[in-house]
């Protein structure tokens, strides 16, 4: 059994492109997107902490600014 991903470009009258997509590829893609969303959320929550809370966890505002300046795909 072969899995396909159907991608439609343009309006409803355009042709569909069918690509063979192994399940592992889709699972890996989903895991990666989930990881990116976790990073974005964590950085957002970190940016919301006040200086007292940051001090409690051993971070400075400079540390937070440096972390939040990263793109979502960066560690």
Buried (B, 14 or more C-beta within 10 A) or exposed (E): EEEEEEEEEEEEEEEEEEEEBEEEEEEEEEEEEEEBEEBBEEBEEBEEBEEEEBEEEEBEEEEBEEBEEEEEEEE
